[in-house]
Amino acid sequence: MSAEQPAGVPDRGSGPGSDVTASRQAAFAIEALVARILVAGTYLAIGLILIGVLGLAASGTDPLAHGAIPPFDLPAIPADLAGLRPTGFIWAGIVLVMALPIGRVVVAGAGFFAAGERRLALVSALVVLVVALSIVAAARIAA
């Protein structure tokens, strides 16, 4: 038993006789990768939104008092970013915040598939399908 291991809890090390299987180790590796992606993506999204808000403030626009919300136009975001328009940075950050959970499911599903966990991979694929159908339905309603 290690110094950090509570009494009465079996050691789950990776030595001989361990009950940590290769698939569990793969699952831990997948979760670690997903966690790093989520952290980096969150910092990037916050940075994009902050750049946009600071850009609005620098241009003399109060982000909270301008009235109408700039329209969301996904294909225009890259051009807005290239043109250094603040709204492009804000929308890019918001899109990234919304995409992170979906990306988490995709990465986890691919990892489950690679680890031979077919049921979990299928569940992940079904979750992505439901989200995709929801996005399509929302786009049609908005149009």
ABEGO torsion letter per residue (X at the ends): XBAABBBGBBBABABBGBABBAAAAAAAAAAAAAAAAAAAAAAAAAAAAAAAAAAAAAAGBBAAAAGBBBBBBAAAAAAAAAAGBAAAAAAAAAAAAAAAAAAAAAAAAAAAAAAGBAAAAAAAAAAAAAAAAAAAAAAAAAX
